[in-house]
Amino acid sequence: MLNVYGLKNCDSCRKALKWLTAEGIEHNFSDLRADGFDAKDLQRWLDVLGWEELINRRGTTWRNLDDAATSGLDNKSAAKLIAENPALIKRPVFDNGGTGSDDVFVGFKTEQQNRLKAL
């Protein structure tokens, strides 16, 4: 089953969940703040996507961090930063449980919708 991670008050997440239901794609939604996420899943997301793609650098959470926290990031330091600030994750995260780029991806635009239809 497809796991979807996001925030329940995120417009993109709500739009994606509504679309998934309309398309008949079975899914399970987890709120990154309320439900949390597994450290192993986070590491897999970082391994597949890299921190540059996984972290939302346009959001207020990122902008409110000090330069010391955001400079010189790598996957290891990004994992620590994300664990402390789950809202840093781009949303929604679609996770099919595998380790390939078709198994974990973020965002909800036409490209992601096409990938979801192909699952």
Number of C-alpha atoms within 10 A of each C-alpha: 11 17 15 24 24 27 23 16 9 13 13 17 22 15 12 22 19 11 14 16 11 9 11 9 15 10 16 13 18 17 18 23 14 9 12 13 15 11 12 9 12 17 17 18 28 21 14 19 19 15 21 13 16 23 23 17 15 10 13 11 14 18 13 8 12 9 10 8 12 15 9 9 14 13 17 11 15 23 20 11 17 16 18 10 15 19 19 22 25 20 24 25 22 25 23 18 14 12 14 14 12 16 17 21 24 21 18 19 10 9 9 16 14 11 12 19 11 8 11
